[in-house]
């Protein structure tokens, strides 16, 4: 870790917003499961994962261009 990483000001992404957060190994929560799901029975998705990976307003698939007519 670089010294600049240690000295930089915290950003909103650095703060934990989940009230049920329990530190596990490393930075992740004890209940975090792969693909952003939560291992707690009362939660479906990880609050922190949703905060960072929130769906955007852009379409999930780009529009397909119109097909050109076939040559004879």
PDB file of N, H, CA, C and O in Angstrom:
ATOM      1  N   UNK A   1       0.839  -1.166   0.000  1.00  0.00           N
ATOM      2  CA  UNK A   1       0.000   0.000   0.000  1.00  0.00           C
ATOM      3  C   UNK A   1       0.887   1.232   0.000  1.00  0.00           C
ATOM      4  O   UNK A   1       1.853   1.319   0.758  1.00  0.00           O
ATOM      5  N   UNK A   2       0.553   2.169  -0.846  1.00  0.00           N
ATOM      6  H   UNK A   2      -0.232   2.099  -1.461  1.00  0.00           H
ATOM      7  CA  UNK A   2       1.341   3.392  -0.953  1.00  0.00           C
ATOM      8  C   UNK A   2       0.976   4.367   0.160  1.00  0.00           C
ATOM      9  O   UNK A   2      -0.124   4.320   0.710  1.00  0.00           O
ATOM     10  N   UNK A   3       1.911   5.242   0.478  1.00  0.00           N
ATOM     11  H   UNK A   3       2.805   5.280   0.031  1.00  0.00           H
ATOM     12  CA  UNK A   3       1.686   6.243   1.514  1.00  0.00           C
ATOM     13  C   UNK A   3       0.534   7.170   1.132  1.00  0.00           C
ATOM     14  O   UNK A   3      -0.211   7.622   2.002  1.00  0.00           O
ATOM     15  N   UNK A   4       0.384   7.456  -0.158  1.00  0.00           N
ATOM     16  H   UNK A   4       0.990   7.089  -0.865  1.00  0.00           H
ATOM     17  CA  UNK A   4      -0.710   8.327  -0.591  1.00  0.00           C
ATOM     18  C   UNK A   4      -2.073   7.680  -0.326  1.00  0.00           C
ATOM     19  O   UNK A   4      -3.048   8.386  -0.071  1.00  0.00           O
ATOM     20  N   UNK A   5      -2.153   6.352  -0.384  1.00  0.00           N
ATOM     21  H   UNK A   5      -1.361   5.778  -0.591  1.00  0.00           H
ATOM     22  CA  UNK A   5      -3.406   5.671  -0.065  1.00  0.00           C
ATOM     23  C   UNK A   5      -3.756   5.805   1.416  1.00  0.00           C
ATOM     24  O   UNK A   5      -4.927   5.910   1.780  1.00  0.00           O
ATOM     25  N   UNK A   6      -2.745   5.802   2.247  1.00  0.00           N
ATOM     26  H   UNK A   6      -1.794   5.717   1.951  1.00  0.00           H
ATOM     27  CA  UNK A   6      -2.965   5.914   3.683  1.00  0.00           C
ATOM     28  C   UNK A   6      -3.354   7.344   4.064  1.00  0.00           C
ATOM     29  O   UNK A   6      -4.195   7.547   4.940  1.00  0.00           O
ATOM     30  N   UNK A   7      -2.751   8.323   3.418  1.00  0.00           N
ATOM     31  H   UNK A   7      -2.067   8.159   2.707  1.00  0.00           H
ATOM     32  CA  UNK A   7      -2.955   9.718   3.779  1.00  0.00           C
ATOM     33  C   UNK A   7      -4.138  10.377   3.080  1.00  0.00           C
ATOM     34  O   UNK A   7      -4.515  11.488   3.453  1.00  0.00           O
ATOM     35  N   UNK A   8      -4.722   9.751   2.107  1.00  0.00           N
ATOM     36  H   UNK A   8      -4.416   8.848   1.804  1.00  0.00           H
ATOM     37  CA  UNK A   8      -5.810  10.399   1.372  1.00  0.00           C
ATOM     38  C   UNK A   8      -7.044  10.527   2.260  1.00  0.00           C
ATOM     39  O   UNK A   8      -7.240   9.756   3.199  1.00  0.00           O
ATOM     40  N   UNK A   9      -7.860  11.512   1.939  1.00  0.00           N
ATOM     41  H   UNK A   9      -7.700  12.137   1.176  1.00  0.00           H
ATOM     42  CA  UNK A   9      -9.084  11.744   2.716  1.00  0.00           C
ATOM     43  C   UNK A   9     -10.098  10.637   2.399  1.00  0.00           C
ATOM     44  O   UNK A   9     -10.178  10.183   1.258  1.00  0.00           O
ATOM     45  N   UNK A  10     -10.860  10.207   3.386  1.00  0.00           N
ATOM     46  H   UNK A  10     -10.795  10.575   4.313  1.00  0.00           H
ATOM     47  CA  UNK A  10     -11.849   9.164   3.125  1.00  0.00           C
ATOM     48  C   UNK A  10     -12.944   9.658   2.193  1.00  0.00           C
ATOM     49  O   UNK A  10     -13.349  10.819   2.259  1.00  0.00           O
ATOM     50  N   UNK A  11     -13.409   8.794   1.346  1.00  0.00           N
ATOM     51  H   UNK A  11     -13.080   7.851   1.293  1.00  0.00           H
ATOM     52  CA  UNK A  11     -14.491   9.116   0.412  1.00  0.00           C
ATOM     53  C   UNK A  11     -15.759   8.440   0.895  1.00  0.00           C
ATOM     54  O   UNK A  11     -15.699   7.585   1.779  1.00  0.00           O
ATOM     55  N   UNK A  12     -16.922   8.806   0.331  1.00  0.00           N
ATOM     56  H   UNK A  12     -16.972   9.500  -0.387  1.00  0.00           H
ATOM     57  CA  UNK A  12     -18.164   8.125   0.730  1.00  0.00           C
ATOM     58  C   UNK A  12     -18.121   6.621   0.519  1.00  0.00           C
ATOM     59  O   UNK A  12     -18.810   5.882   1.222  1.00  0.00           O
ATOM     60  N   UNK A  13     -17.326   6.153  -0.435  1.00  0.00           N
ATOM     61  H   UNK A  13     -16.767   6.753  -1.007  1.00  0.00           H
ATOM     62  CA  UNK A  13     -17.211   4.716  -0.668  1.00  0.00           C
ATOM     63  C   UNK A  13     -16.469   4.008   0.458  1.00  0.00           C
ATOM     64  O   UNK A  13     -16.594   2.795   0.626  1.00  0.00           O
ATOM     65  N   UNK A  14     -15.693   4.771   1.233  1.00  0.00           N
ATOM     66  H   UNK A  14     -15.592   5.757   1.097  1.00  0.00           H
ATOM     67  CA  UNK A  14     -14.911   4.175   2.318  1.00  0.00           C
ATOM     68  C   UNK A  14     -15.741   3.940   3.579  1.00  0.00           C
ATOM     69  O   UNK A  14     -15.341   3.155   4.439  1.00  0.00           O
ATOM     70  N   UNK A  15     -16.863   4.593   3.699  1.00  0.00           N
ATOM     71  H   UNK A  15     -17.188   5.230   3.000  1.00  0.00           H
ATOM     72  CA  UNK A  15     -17.664   4.453   4.910  1.00  0.00           C
ATOM     73  C   UNK A  15     -18.628   3.277   4.781  1.00  0.00           C
ATOM     74  O   UNK A  15     -19.176   3.028   3.707  1.00  0.00           O
ATOM     75  N   UNK A  16     -18.825   2.569   5.863  1.00  0.00           N
ATOM     76  H   UNK A  16     -18.380   2.771   6.735  1.00  0.00           H
ATOM     77  CA  UNK A  16     -19.715   1.413   5.879  1.00  0.00           C
ATOM     78  C   UNK A  16     -21.121   1.895   6.228  1.00  0.00           C
ATOM     79  O   UNK A  16     -21.306   2.560   7.248  1.00  0.00           O
ATOM     80  N   UNK A  17     -22.101   1.575   5.410  1.00  0.00           N
ATOM     81  H   UNK A  17     -21.950   1.035   4.581  1.00  0.00           H
ATOM     82  CA  UNK A  17     -23.469   2.027   5.642  1.00  0.00           C
ATOM     83  C   UNK A  17     -24.384   0.918   6.134  1.00  0.00           C
ATOM     84  O   UNK A  17     -25.487   1.202   6.601  1.00  0.00           O
ATOM     85  N   UNK A  18     -23.965  -0.321   6.045  1.00  0.00           N
ATOM     86  H   UNK A  18     -23.069  -0.552   5.666  1.00  0.00           H
ATOM     87  CA  UNK A  18     -24.812  -1.433   6.476  1.00  0.00           C
ATOM     88  C   UNK A  18     -24.783  -1.532   8.002  1.00  0.00           C
ATOM     89  O   UNK A  18     -23.706  -1.669   8.581  1.00  0.00           O
ATOM     90  N   UNK A  19     -25.942  -1.467   8.666  1.00  0.00           N
ATOM     91  H   UNK A  19     -26.817  -1.357   8.195  1.00  0.00           H
ATOM     92  CA  UNK A  19     -25.948  -1.557  10.126  1.00  0.00           C
ATOM     93  C   UNK A  19     -25.606  -2.962  10.644  1.00  0.00           C
ATOM     94  O   UNK A  19     -25.308  -3.131  11.827  1.00  0.00           O
ATOM     95  N   UNK A  20     -25.650  -3.964   9.763  1.00  0.00           N
ATOM     96  H   UNK A  20     -25.892  -3.826   8.803  1.00  0.00           H
ATOM     97  CA  UNK A  20     -25.388  -5.350  10.168  1.00  0.00           C
ATOM     98  C   UNK A  20     -23.979  -5.809   9.789  1.00  0.00           C
ATOM     99  O   UNK A  20     -23.676  -7.001   9.842  1.00  0.00           O
ATOM    100  N   UNK A  21     -23.116  -4.859   9.406  1.00  0.00           N
ATOM    101  H   UNK A  21     -23.361  -3.890   9.363  1.00  0.00           H
ATOM    102  CA  UNK A  21     -21.761  -5.181   8.958  1.00  0.00           C
ATOM    103  C   UNK A  21     -20.942  -5.771  10.102  1.00  0.00           C
ATOM    104  O   UNK A  21     -20.895  -5.220  11.201  1.00  0.00           O
ATOM    105  N   UNK A  22     -20.298  -6.904   9.822  1.00  0.00           N
ATOM    106  H   UNK A  22     -20.335  -7.352   8.929  1.00  0.00           H
ATOM    107  CA  UNK A  22     -19.351  -7.517  10.749  1.00  0.00           C
ATOM    108  C   UNK A  22     -18.087  -7.809   9.961  1.00  0.00           C
ATOM    109  O   UNK A  22     -18.129  -8.503   8.945  1.00  0.00           O
ATOM    110  N   UNK A  23     -16.956  -7.276  10.429  1.00  0.00           N
ATOM    111  H   UNK A  23     -16.922  -6.713  11.254  1.00  0.00           H
ATOM    112  CA  UNK A  23     -15.714  -7.438   9.664  1.00  0.00           C
ATOM    113  C   UNK A  23     -15.305  -8.897   9.605  1.00  0.00           C
ATOM    114  O   UNK A  23     -15.217  -9.586  10.622  1.00  0.00           O
ATOM    115  N   UNK A  24     -15.056  -9.349   8.376  1.00  0.00           N
ATOM    116  H   UNK A  24     -15.127  -8.789   7.550  1.00  0.00           H
ATOM    117  CA  UNK A  24     -14.556 -10.691   8.146  1.00  0.00           C
ATOM    118  C   UNK A  24     -13.080 -10.604   7.795  1.00  0.00           C
ATOM    119  O   UNK A  24     -12.373  -9.719   8.278  1.00  0.00           O
ATOM    120  N   UNK A  25     -12.614 -11.518   6.957  1.00  0.00           N
ATOM    121  H   UNK A  25     -13.188 -12.237   6.565  1.00  0.00           H
ATOM    122  CA  UNK A  25     -11.230 -11.461   6.505  1.00  0.00           C
ATOM    123  C   UNK A  25     -11.063 -10.301   5.542  1.00  0.00           C
ATOM    124  O   UNK A  25     -11.884 -10.113   4.645  1.00  0.00           O
ATOM    125  N   UNK A  26     -10.025  -9.537   5.719  1.00  0.00           N
ATOM    126  H   UNK A  26      -9.358  -9.690   6.449  1.00  0.00           H
ATOM    127  CA  UNK A  26      -9.771  -8.401   4.844  1.00  0.00           C
ATOM    128  C   UNK A  26     -10.793  -7.300   5.077  1.00  0.00           C
ATOM    129  O   UNK A  26     -11.152  -7.010   6.218  1.00  0.00           O
ATOM    130  N   UNK A  27     -11.265  -6.682   3.987  1.00  0.00           N
ATOM    131  H   UNK A  27     -10.974  -6.918   3.060  1.00  0.00           H
ATOM    132  CA  UNK A  27     -12.214  -5.581   4.087  1.00  0.00           C
ATOM    133  C   UNK A  27     -13.661  -6.049   4.062  1.00  0.00           C
ATOM    134  O   UNK A  27     -14.554  -5.308   4.474  1.00  0.00           O
ATOM    135  N   UNK A  28     -13.908  -7.248   3.596  1.00  0.00           N
ATOM    136  H   UNK A  28     -13.183  -7.850   3.261  1.00  0.00           H
ATOM    137  CA  UNK A  28     -15.278  -7.704   3.375  1.00  0.00           C
ATOM    138  C   UNK A  28     -15.995  -8.056   4.664  1.00  0.00           C
ATOM    139  O   UNK A  28     -15.388  -8.334   5.698  1.00  0.00           O
ATOM    140  N   UNK A  29     -17.309  -8.033   4.555  1.00  0.00           N
ATOM    141  H   UNK A  29     -17.802  -7.808   3.715  1.00  0.00           H
ATOM    142  CA  UNK A  29     -18.177  -8.396   5.674  1.00  0.00           C
ATOM    143  C   UNK A  29     -18.140  -9.916   5.861  1.00  0.00           C
ATOM    144  O   UNK A  29     -17.889 -10.666   4.918  1.00  0.00           O
ATOM    145  N   UNK A  30     -18.387 -10.337   7.055  1.00  0.00           N
ATOM    146  H   UNK A  30     -18.591  -9.728   7.822  1.00  0.00           H
ATOM    147  CA  UNK A  30     -18.411 -11.760   7.390  1.00  0.00           C
ATOM    148  C   UNK A  30     -19.515 -12.483   6.621  1.00  0.00           C
ATOM    149  O   UNK A  30     -19.381 -13.670   6.324  1.00  0.00           O
ATOM    150  N   UNK A  31     -20.602 -11.786   6.296  1.00  0.00           N
ATOM    151  H   UNK A  31     -20.710 -10.821   6.537  1.00  0.00           H
ATOM    152  CA  UNK A  31     -21.763 -12.388   5.643  1.00  0.00           C
ATOM    153  C   UNK A  31     -21.739 -12.269   4.123  1.00  0.00           C
ATOM    154  O   UNK A  31     -22.639 -12.781   3.458  1.00  0.00           O
ATOM    155  N   UNK A  32     -20.723 -11.600   3.553  1.00  0.00           N
ATOM    156  H   UNK A  32     -19.992 -11.184   4.094  1.00  0.00           H
ATOM    157  CA  UNK A  32     -20.658 -11.396   2.099  1.00  0.00           C
ATOM    158  C   UNK A  32     -20.441 -12.725   1.384  1.00  0.00           C
ATOM    159  O   UNK A  32     -19.561 -13.504   1.750  1.00  0.00           O
ATOM    160  N   UNK A  33     -21.258 -12.973   0.359  1.00  0.00           N
ATOM    161  H   UNK A  33     -21.973 -12.340   0.062  1.00  0.00           H
ATOM    162  CA  UNK A  33     -21.116 -14.152  -0.496  1.00  0.00           C
ATOM    163  C   UNK A  33     -20.767 -13.696  -1.907  1.00  0.00           C
ATOM    164  O   UNK A  33     -21.027 -12.545  -2.260  1.00  0.00           O
ATOM    165  N   UNK A  34     -20.182 -14.577  -2.724  1.00  0.00           N
ATOM    166  H   UNK A  34     -19.971 -15.512  -2.437  1.00  0.00           H
ATOM    167  CA  UNK A  34     -19.849 -14.188  -4.093  1.00  0.00           C
ATOM    168  C   UNK A  34     -21.072 -13.663  -4.852  1.00  0.00           C
ATOM    169  O   UNK A  34     -22.204 -14.054  -4.564  1.00  0.00           O
ATOM    170  N   UNK A  35     -20.844 -12.809  -5.785  1.00  0.00           N
ATOM    171  H   UNK A  35     -19.924 -12.492  -6.019  1.00  0.00           H
ATOM    172  CA  UNK A  35     -21.830 -12.175  -6.656  1.00  0.00           C
ATOM    173  C   UNK A  35     -22.680 -11.148  -5.929  1.00  0.00           C
ATOM    174  O   UNK A  35     -23.736 -10.771  -6.438  1.00  0.00           O
ATOM    175  N   UNK A  36     -22.266 -10.682  -4.762  1.00  0.00           N
ATOM    176  H   UNK A  36     -21.408 -10.988  -4.348  1.00  0.00           H
ATOM    177  CA  UNK A  36     -22.954  -9.596  -4.086  1.00  0.00           C
ATOM    178  C   UNK A  36     -24.116  -9.997  -3.202  1.00  0.00           C
ATOM    179  O   UNK A  36     -24.835  -9.127  -2.710  1.00  0.00           O
ATOM    180  N   UNK A  37     -24.321 -11.269  -2.988  1.00  0.00           N
ATOM    181  H   UNK A  37     -23.738 -11.975  -3.388  1.00  0.00           H
ATOM    182  CA  UNK A  37     -25.413 -11.682  -2.120  1.00  0.00           C
ATOM    183  C   UNK A  37     -24.969 -11.656  -0.663  1.00  0.00           C
ATOM    184  O   UNK A  37     -23.776 -11.628  -0.358  1.00  0.00           O
ATOM    185  N   UNK A  38     -25.961 -11.667   0.234  1.00  0.00           N
ATOM    186  H   UNK A  38     -26.930 -11.690  -0.013  1.00  0.00           H
ATOM    187  CA  UNK A  38     -25.679 -11.618   1.664  1.00  0.00           C
ATOM    188  C   UNK A  38     -26.057 -12.957   2.276  1.00  0.00           C
ATOM    189  O   UNK A  38     -27.073 -13.541   1.899  1.00  0.00           O
ATOM    190  N   UNK A  39     -25.263 -13.448   3.207  1.00  0.00           N
ATOM    191  H   UNK A  39     -24.438 -12.973   3.513  1.00  0.00           H
ATOM    192  CA  UNK A  39     -25.518 -14.728   3.848  1.00  0.00           C
ATOM    193  C   UNK A  39     -26.520 -14.655   4.990  1.00  0.00           C
ATOM    194  O   UNK A  39     -26.902 -15.689   5.538  1.00  0.00           O
ATOM    195  N   UNK A  40     -26.954 -13.453   5.359  1.00  0.00           N
ATOM    196  H   UNK A  40     -26.645 -12.613   4.913  1.00  0.00           H
ATOM    197  CA  UNK A  40     -27.935 -13.324   6.434  1.00  0.00           C
ATOM    198  C   UNK A  40     -29.321 -13.700   5.909  1.00  0.00           C
ATOM    199  O   UNK A  40     -29.649 -13.381   4.766  1.00  0.00           O
ATOM    200  N   UNK A  41     -30.138 -14.371   6.721  1.00  0.00           N
ATOM    201  H   UNK A  41     -29.872 -14.630   7.649  1.00  0.00           H
ATOM    202  CA  UNK A  41     -31.466 -14.775   6.255  1.00  0.00           C
ATOM    203  C   UNK A  41     -32.424 -13.599   6.069  1.00  0.00           C
ATOM    204  O   UNK A  41     -33.408 -13.727   5.340  1.00  0.00           O
ATOM    205  N   UNK A  42     -32.162 -12.463   6.708  1.00  0.00           N
ATOM    206  H   UNK A  42     -31.363 -12.359   7.300  1.00  0.00           H
ATOM    207  CA  UNK A  42     -33.053 -11.311   6.589  1.00  0.00           C
ATOM    208  C   UNK A  42     -32.627 -10.317   5.509  1.00  0.00           C
ATOM    209  O   UNK A  42     -33.284  -9.292   5.328  1.00  0.00           O
ATOM    210  N   UNK A  43     -31.546 -10.598   4.795  1.00  0.00           N
ATOM    211  H   UNK A  43     -31.012 -11.430   4.942  1.00  0.00           H
ATOM    212  CA  UNK A  43     -31.079  -9.750   3.693  1.00  0.00           C
ATOM    213  C   UNK A  43     -30.916 -10.610   2.452  1.00  0.00           C
ATOM    214  O   UNK A  43     -30.578 -11.790   2.545  1.00  0.00           O
ATOM    215  N   UNK A  44     -31.160 -10.009   1.276  1.00  0.00           N
ATOM    216  H   UNK A  44     -31.434  -9.050   1.200  1.00  0.00           H
ATOM    217  CA  UNK A  44     -30.964 -10.739   0.028  1.00  0.00           C
ATOM    218  C   UNK A  44     -29.648 -10.338  -0.624  1.00  0.00           C
ATOM    219  O   UNK A  44     -28.802 -11.186  -0.906  1.00  0.00           O
ATOM    220  N   UNK A  45     -29.484  -9.053  -0.858  1.00  0.00           N
ATOM    221  H   UNK A  45     -30.172  -8.364  -0.628  1.00  0.00           H
ATOM    222  CA  UNK A  45     -28.265  -8.545  -1.476  1.00  0.00           C
ATOM    223  C   UNK A  45     -27.462  -7.760  -0.448  1.00  0.00           C
ATOM    224  O   UNK A  45     -28.021  -7.176   0.480  1.00  0.00           O
ATOM    225  N   UNK A  46     -26.168  -7.756  -0.622  1.00  0.00           N
ATOM    226  H   UNK A  46     -25.714  -8.231  -1.375  1.00  0.00           H
ATOM    227  CA  UNK A  46     -25.269  -7.014   0.262  1.00  0.00           C
ATOM    228  C   UNK A  46     -25.487  -5.511   0.064  1.00  0.00           C
ATOM    229  O   UNK A  46     -25.425  -5.011  -1.059  1.00  0.00           O
ATOM    230  N   UNK A  47     -25.740  -4.808   1.150  1.00  0.00           N
ATOM    231  H   UNK A  47     -25.791  -5.215   2.062  1.00  0.00           H
ATOM    232  CA  UNK A  47     -25.994  -3.369   1.088  1.00  0.00           C
ATOM    233  C   UNK A  47     -24.790  -2.637   0.520  1.00  0.00           C
ATOM    234  O   UNK A  47     -24.947  -1.737  -0.305  1.00  0.00           O
ATOM    235  N   UNK A  48     -23.601  -3.008   0.947  1.00  0.00           N
ATOM    236  H   UNK A  48     -23.474  -3.739   1.617  1.00  0.00           H
ATOM    237  CA  UNK A  48     -22.388  -2.352   0.467  1.00  0.00           C
ATOM    238  C   UNK A  48     -22.150  -2.643  -1.009  1.00  0.00           C
ATOM    239  O   UNK A  48     -21.734  -1.755  -1.753  1.00  0.00           O
ATOM    240  N   UNK A  49     -22.407  -3.875  -1.440  1.00  0.00           N
ATOM    241  H   UNK A  49     -22.745  -4.596  -0.835  1.00  0.00           H
ATOM    242  CA  UNK A  49     -22.229  -4.234  -2.843  1.00  0.00           C
ATOM    243  C   UNK A  49     -23.192  -3.435  -3.711  1.00  0.00           C
ATOM    244  O   UNK A  49     -22.808  -2.940  -4.771  1.00  0.00           O
ATOM    245  N   UNK A  50     -24.445  -3.305  -3.267  1.00  0.00           N
ATOM    246  H   UNK A  50     -24.757  -3.707  -2.406  1.00  0.00           H
ATOM    247  CA  UNK A  50     -25.434  -2.536  -4.025  1.00  0.00           C
ATOM    248  C   UNK A  50     -25.051  -1.064  -4.092  1.00  0.00           C
ATOM    249  O   UNK A  50     -25.281  -0.412  -5.111  1.00  0.00           O
ATOM    250  N   UNK A  51     -24.480  -0.542  -3.039  1.00  0.00           N
ATOM    251  H   UNK A  51     -24.293  -1.071  -2.211  1.00  0.00           H
ATOM    252  CA  UNK A  51     -24.086   0.872  -3.021  1.00  0.00           C
ATOM    253  C   UNK A  51     -23.001   1.139  -4.061  1.00  0.00           C
ATOM    254  O   UNK A  51     -23.035   2.158  -4.752  1.00  0.00           O
ATOM    255  N   UNK A  52     -22.058   0.242  -4.170  1.00  0.00           N
ATOM    256  H   UNK A  52     -22.030  -0.585  -3.609  1.00  0.00           H
ATOM    257  CA  UNK A  52     -20.942   0.433  -5.103  1.00  0.00           C
ATOM    258  C   UNK A  52     -21.336   0.045  -6.529  1.00  0.00           C
ATOM    259  O   UNK A  52     -20.909   0.693  -7.485  1.00  0.00           O
ATOM    260  N   UNK A  53     -22.141  -0.997  -6.679  1.00  0.00           N
ATOM    261  H   UNK A  53     -22.489  -1.523  -5.903  1.00  0.00           H
ATOM    262  CA  UNK A  53     -22.487  -1.522  -7.997  1.00  0.00           C
ATOM    263  C   UNK A  53     -23.949  -1.260  -8.351  1.00  0.00           C
ATOM    264  O   UNK A  53     -24.601  -2.108  -8.959  1.00  0.00           O
ATOM    265  N   UNK A  54     -24.459  -0.109  -7.981  1.00  0.00           N
ATOM    266  H   UNK A  54     -23.929   0.581  -7.487  1.00  0.00           H
ATOM    267  CA  UNK A  54     -25.862   0.214  -8.239  1.00  0.00           C
ATOM    268  C   UNK A  54     -26.143   0.190  -9.733  1.00  0.00           C
ATOM    269  O   UNK A  54     -25.313   0.624 -10.532  1.00  0.00           O
ATOM    270  N   UNK A  55     -27.310  -0.316 -10.111  1.00  0.00           N
ATOM    271  H   UNK A  55     -27.984  -0.668  -9.462  1.00  0.00           H
ATOM    272  CA  UNK A  55     -27.638  -0.324 -11.537  1.00  0.00           C
ATOM    273  C   UNK A  55     -27.753   1.105 -12.051  1.00  0.00           C
ATOM    274  O   UNK A  55     -28.233   1.994 -11.348  1.00  0.00           O
ATOM    275  N   UNK A  56     -27.317   1.308 -13.258  1.00  0.00           N
ATOM    276  H   UNK A  56     -26.927   0.585 -13.829  1.00  0.00           H
ATOM    277  CA  UNK A  56     -27.365   2.640 -13.845  1.00  0.00           C
ATOM    278  C   UNK A  56     -28.605   2.774 -14.719  1.00  0.00           C
ATOM    279  O   UNK A  56     -29.354   1.816 -14.906  1.00  0.00           O
ATOM    280  N   UNK A  57     -28.807   3.956 -15.242  1.00  0.00           N
ATOM    281  H   UNK A  57     -28.198   4.735 -15.090  1.00  0.00           H
ATOM    282  CA  UNK A  57     -29.967   4.219 -16.101  1.00  0.00           C
ATOM    283  C   UNK A  57     -29.737   3.789 -17.545  1.00  0.00           C
ATOM    284  O   UNK A  57     -30.667   3.805 -18.351  1.00  0.00           O
ATOM    285  N   UNK A  58     -28.528   3.412 -17.874  1.00  0.00           N
ATOM    286  H   UNK A  58     -27.772   3.399 -17.219  1.00  0.00           H
ATOM    287  CA  UNK A  58     -28.251   3.043 -19.258  1.00  0.00           C
ATOM    288  C   UNK A  58     -28.822   1.656 -19.554  1.00  0.00           C
ATOM    289  O   UNK A  58     -28.923   0.827 -18.650  1.00  0.00           O
ATOM    290  N   UNK A  59     -29.194   1.397 -20.797  1.00  0.00           N
ATOM    291  H   UNK A  59     -29.112   2.071 -21.531  1.00  0.00           H
ATOM    292  CA  UNK A  59     -29.740   0.077 -21.136  1.00  0.00           C
ATOM    293  C   UNK A  59     -28.701  -1.018 -20.960  1.00  0.00           C
ATOM    294  O   UNK A  59     -27.504  -0.780 -21.119  1.00  0.00           O
ATOM    295  N   UNK A  60     -29.159  -2.206 -20.636  1.00  0.00           N
ATOM    296  H   UNK A  60     -30.132  -2.400 -20.507  1.00  0.00           H
ATOM    297  CA  UNK A  60     -28.226  -3.300 -20.397  1.00  0.00           C
ATOM    298  C   UNK A  60     -27.606  -3.812 -21.687  1.00  0.00           C
ATOM    299  O   UNK A  60     -26.461  -4.262 -21.688  1.00  0.00           O
ATOM    300  N   UNK A  61     -28.345  -3.749 -22.777  1.00  0.00           N
ATOM    301  H   UNK A  61     -29.275  -3.384 -22.776  1.00  0.00           H
ATOM    302  CA  UNK A  61     -27.807  -4.185 -24.065  1.00  0.00           C
ATOM    303  C   UNK A  61     -27.908  -3.028 -25.050  1.00  0.00           C
ATOM    304  O   UNK A  61     -28.926  -2.336 -25.093  1.00  0.00           O
ATOM    305  N   UNK A  62     -26.873  -2.816 -25.830  1.00  0.00           N
ATOM    306  H   UNK A  62     -26.046  -3.378 -25.795  1.00  0.00           H
ATOM    307  CA  UNK A  62     -26.953  -1.730 -26.821  1.00  0.00           C
ATOM    308  C   UNK A  62     -27.993  -2.058 -27.878  1.00  0.00           C
ATOM    309  O   UNK A  62     -28.266  -3.222 -28.173  1.00  0.00           O
ATOM    310  N   UNK A  63     -28.566  -1.004 -28.440  1.00  0.00           N
ATOM    311  H   UNK A  63     -28.345  -0.058 -28.201  1.00  0.00           H
ATOM    312  CA  UNK A  63     -29.556  -1.217 -29.499  1.00  0.00           C
ATOM    313  C   UNK A  63     -28.877  -1.820 -30.714  1.00  0.00           C
ATOM    314  O   UNK A  63     -27.746  -1.471 -31.052  1.00  0.00           O
ATOM    315  N   UNK A  64     -29.584  -2.725 -31.360  1.00  0.00           N
ATOM    316  H   UNK A  64     -30.503  -3.008 -31.086  1.00  0.00           H
ATOM    317  CA  UNK A  64     -29.030  -3.354 -32.557  1.00  0.00           C
ATOM    318  C   UNK A  64     -29.260  -2.451 -33.760  1.00  0.00           C
ATOM    319  O   UNK A  64     -30.351  -1.907 -33.931  1.00  0.00           O
ATOM    320  N   UNK A  65     -28.250  -2.292 -34.583  1.00  0.00           N
ATOM    321  H   UNK A  65     -27.364  -2.733 -34.445  1.00  0.00           H
ATOM    322  CA  UNK A  65     -28.452  -1.478 -35.792  1.00  0.00           C
ATOM    323  C   UNK A  65     -29.376  -2.213 -36.764  1.00  0.00           C
ATOM    324  O   UNK A  65     -29.450  -3.442 -36.768  1.00  0.00           O
ATOM    325  N   UNK A  66     -30.065  -1.443 -37.574  1.00  0.00           N
ATOM    326  H   UNK A  66     -30.005  -0.445 -37.571  1.00  0.00           H
ATOM    327  CA  UNK A  66     -30.957  -2.064 -38.556  1.00  0.00           C
ATOM    328  C   UNK A  66     -30.136  -2.859 -39.552  1.00  0.00           C
ATOM    329  O   UNK A  66     -29.032  -2.461 -39.925  1.00  0.00           O
ATOM    330  N   UNK A  67     -30.680  -3.974 -39.976  1.00  0.00           N
ATOM    331  H   UNK A  67     -31.577  -4.297 -39.673  1.00  0.00           H
ATOM    332  CA  UNK A  67     -29.988  -4.798 -40.971  1.00  0.00           C
ATOM    333  C   UNK A  67     -30.166  -4.186 -42.355  1.00  0.00           C
ATOM    334  O   UNK A  67     -31.219  -3.653 -42.704  1.00  0.00           O
ATOM    335  N   UNK A  68     -29.113  -4.286 -43.109  1.00  0.00           N
ATOM    336  H   UNK A  68     -28.258  -4.719 -42.826  1.00  0.00           H
ATOM    337  CA  UNK A  68     -29.170  -3.815 -44.490  1.00  0.00           C
ATOM    338  C   UNK A  68     -29.846  -4.880 -45.338  1.00  0.00           C
ATOM    339  O   UNK A  68     -29.755  -6.070 -45.033  1.00  0.00           O
ATOM    340  N   UNK A  69     -30.529  -4.457 -46.409  1.00  0.00           N
ATOM    341  H   UNK A  69     -30.603  -3.490 -46.657  1.00  0.00           H
ATOM    342  CA  UNK A  69     -31.175  -5.458 -47.267  1.00  0.00           C
ATOM    343  C   UNK A  69     -30.125  -6.354 -47.927  1.00  0.00           C
ATOM    344  O   UNK A  69     -29.008  -5.922 -48.212  1.00  0.00           O
ATOM    345  N   UNK A  70     -30.506  -7.598 -48.160  1.00  0.00           N
ATOM    346  H   UNK A  70     -31.414  -7.949 -47.928  1.00  0.00           H
ATOM    347  CA  UNK A  70     -29.590  -8.563 -48.797  1.00  0.00           C
ATOM    348  C   UNK A  70     -29.397  -8.220 -50.268  1.00  0.00           C
ATOM    349  O   UNK A  70     -30.299  -7.723 -50.941  1.00  0.00           O
ATOM    350  N   UNK A  71     -28.211  -8.497 -50.731  1.00  0.00           N
ATOM    351  H   UNK A  71     -27.477  -8.901 -50.184  1.00  0.00           H
ATOM    352  CA  UNK A  71     -27.946  -8.331 -52.163  1.00  0.00           C
ATOM    353  C   UNK A  71     -28.495  -9.525 -52.914  1.00  0.00           C
ATOM    354  O   UNK A  71     -28.482 -10.647 -52.409  1.00  0.00           O
ATOM    355  N   UNK A  72     -28.977  -9.282 -54.123  1.00  0.00           N
ATOM    356  H   UNK A  72     -28.988  -8.371 -54.534  1.00  0.00           H
ATOM    357  CA  UNK A  72     -29.480 -10.413 -54.918  1.00  0.00           C
ATOM    358  C   UNK A  72     -28.435 -10.972 -55.820  1.00  0.00           C
ATOM    359  O   UNK A  72     -28.699 -11.925 -56.553  1.00  0.00           O
TER     360      UNK A  72
END
